[in-house]
Amino acid sequence: MRGGGRLAAVACGIAAVVLGAGCAQKYAKVEESFVQPINCSSAQSDIAALEADKVDKATQAAEGMKFALPTMIIMGAITGTGGAEYEVGTGEYNRKIDERIGNIKSTCKLD
């Protein structure tokens, strides 16, 4: 029975890494959009999309907890997604979204 329990734990760990990598890629994709030029003709929809991409406090806490596990730090380094997950966990991700929204509003003279 011990071997079965260990196998189940390994399977759960692998599943968590795979699912976490998918989320991290989403975060990284949003961050890549920050360097795109601001287009005032799509400003309202861009702002709405950015607002929708913000993470809630529960997600932020969950991402932050991942960095308490050494295996997740290593996996983040291997997959190249550790930076995005770290920024979500510290709140930096939402701060960058707010900054981008502010830049769009300022550039396009929106209130």
Stockholm file with secondary structure:
# STOCKHOLM 1.0

chainA/1-111         MRGGGRLAAVACGIAAVVLGAGCAQKYAKVEESFVQPINCSSAQSDIAALEADKVDKATQAAEGMKFALPTMIIMGAITGTGGAEYEVGTGEYNRKIDERIGNIKSTCKLD
#=GR chainA/1-111 SS CHHHHHHHHHHHHHHHHHHHHHHHHHHHHHHHHTTSCCCGGGHHHHHHHHHHHCCCHHHHHHHHHHTTSHHHHHHHHHHTCHHHHHHHHHTHHHHHHHHHHHHHHHHTTCC
#=GC SS_cons         CHHHHHHHHHHHHHHHHHHHHHHHHHHHHHHHHTTSCCCGGGHHHHHHHHHHHCCCHHHHHHHHHHTTSHHHHHHHHHHTCHHHHHHHHHTHHHHHHHHHHHHHHHHTTCC
//
